[in-house]
Amino acid sequence: MNKKNAIILLIVFGNLSVIVIGSAQCFLLPLIRYTLPFMLAAAAVLIAHTLAAKFSRRGMERRYGISARRYILCGTLPALILSLLVNILSFIFLKYDIGALSGMGIDGLPAEWIFSLFATGYSVAFLAAQAVAVAREIW
């Protein structure tokens, strides 16, 4: 595999993992009643994902010469932009009372809006965590 294919796989699977993990945190909603377990579970997921991305980044840098800055920008920034766009579109649909796409809802709110909200929050947190984890190497 060459560098171009490695970057394409990073863009696809890196962003997919950020969106899936962020959306899956919606299933921690029952723990929201208890703030501490929810925060601990969300932090544990973020820390585990950050560590996995750090090891993956080191391997990609060693094998294909992909810099830390490019790894972060290709692996997480498109997920943030995509989840923000979906969040904005879902909010517009909700504002103008356009029916939910999936028909599912949680407490009267469409599920896709809640999933995109969690994915957006996780994308921001993961991007910040990645920037902090590799700050020494970037600057």
Wavefront OBJ file of the C-alpha trace (Angstrom):
o trace
v 0.000 0.000 0.000
v 1.287 3.456 -0.816
v 0.921 6.781 0.997
v -2.102 7.888 -1.057
v -4.072 4.750 -0.215
v -3.096 5.049 3.454
v -4.459 8.595 3.568
v -7.696 7.531 1.883
v -8.157 4.706 4.397
v -7.371 7.129 7.217
v -9.989 9.582 5.974
v -12.659 6.913 5.596
v -12.088 4.775 8.670
v -10.767 7.485 10.982
v -13.795 9.689 10.459
v -16.161 6.752 10.489
v -14.819 5.669 13.865
v -15.208 9.185 15.285
v -18.808 9.436 14.090
v -19.756 5.920 15.221
v -18.165 6.258 18.661
v -19.674 9.708 19.114
v -23.133 8.532 18.107
v -22.836 5.397 20.224
v -22.326 7.550 23.302
v -26.018 8.329 22.976
v -26.588 4.905 24.503
v -25.006 6.226 27.685
v -28.114 8.431 28.102
v -29.530 6.348 30.955
v -26.409 7.263 32.934
v -27.092 10.994 32.556
v -29.311 10.809 35.600
v -26.136 9.970 37.457
v -23.616 12.553 36.323
v -20.434 10.934 37.603
v -20.845 7.517 35.892
v -21.776 9.238 32.614
v -18.735 11.503 32.739
v -16.444 8.615 33.679
v -17.766 6.408 30.873
v -17.490 9.201 28.295
v -13.973 10.076 29.473
v -12.902 6.421 29.380
v -14.121 6.087 25.781
v -12.330 9.300 24.794
v -9.073 8.266 26.475
v -9.128 4.784 24.921
v -9.823 6.206 21.462
v -7.103 8.841 21.865
v -4.540 6.213 22.866
v -5.516 3.974 19.956
v -5.229 6.911 17.547
v -1.836 7.835 18.978
v -0.451 4.350 18.339
v -2.029 4.311 14.896
v -0.548 7.714 14.104
v 2.920 6.573 15.083
v 2.617 3.540 12.826
v 1.354 5.615 9.907
v 4.180 8.090 10.394
v 6.789 5.345 10.500
v 5.439 3.404 7.525
v 4.095 6.084 5.189
v 5.569 9.364 6.431
v 2.221 10.930 7.305
v 2.827 13.858 9.644
v 0.945 14.291 12.911
v -0.802 17.418 11.622
v -2.016 15.676 8.472
v -3.109 12.644 10.494
v -5.260 14.788 12.779
v -6.703 16.927 9.996
v -7.530 13.970 7.736
v -8.642 11.617 10.490
v -10.952 13.842 12.568
v -11.717 17.208 10.970
v -14.048 15.876 8.230
v -16.045 14.028 10.908
v -16.474 17.273 12.824
v -17.592 19.156 9.721
v -19.967 16.394 8.630
v -21.564 16.011 12.053
v -21.935 19.800 12.349
v -23.703 19.929 8.982
v -26.033 17.081 9.928
v -26.709 18.775 13.257
v -27.554 22.081 11.562
v -29.779 20.394 8.970
v -31.572 18.394 11.654
v -32.111 21.572 13.671
v -33.573 23.297 10.601
v -35.853 20.312 9.959
v -36.913 20.374 13.590
v -37.515 24.135 13.528
v -39.751 23.990 10.462
v -41.537 20.866 11.705
v -40.339 18.654 8.880
v -40.876 15.039 9.932
v -38.001 13.010 11.293
v -36.151 10.942 8.719
v -36.146 7.738 10.696
v -39.420 8.131 12.562
v -37.657 7.240 15.803
v -37.521 9.698 18.622
v -36.397 10.059 22.185
v -38.650 12.198 24.347
v -40.168 13.836 21.279
v -36.836 14.717 19.661
v -35.751 12.983 16.446
v -33.079 10.353 16.948
v -30.904 11.650 14.099
v -30.692 15.070 15.793
v -29.645 13.495 19.088
v -27.102 11.210 17.372
v -25.611 14.119 15.425
v -25.467 16.215 18.591
v -23.480 13.513 20.376
v -21.264 12.979 17.306
v -20.555 16.710 17.109
v -19.646 16.943 20.778
v -17.433 13.876 20.593
v -15.745 15.136 17.413
v -14.850 18.414 19.105
v -13.585 16.630 22.217
v -11.586 14.100 20.190
v -10.055 16.788 17.977
v -9.008 18.723 21.088
v -7.629 15.579 22.725
v -5.638 14.721 19.611
v -4.254 18.247 19.379
v -3.141 18.082 23.010
v -1.705 14.566 22.637
v 0.522 15.496 19.713
v 1.085 19.188 20.439
v 4.787 18.621 21.048
v 5.201 16.965 17.655
v 3.179 19.501 15.681
v 4.779 22.690 16.953
l 1 2 3 4 5 6 7 8 9 10 11 12 13 14 15 16 17 18 19 20 21 22 23 24 25 26 27 28 29 30 31 32 33 34 35 36 37 38 39 40 41 42 43 44 45 46 47 48 49 50 51 52 53 54 55 56 57 58 59 60 61 62 63 64 65 66 67 68 69 70 71 72 73 74 75 76 77 78 79 80 81 82 83 84 85 86 87 88 89 90 91 92 93 94 95 96 97 98 99 100 101 102 103 104 105 106 107 108 109 110 111 112 113 114 115 116 117 118 119 120 121 122 123 124 125 126 127 128 129 130 131 132 133 134 135 136 137 138 139
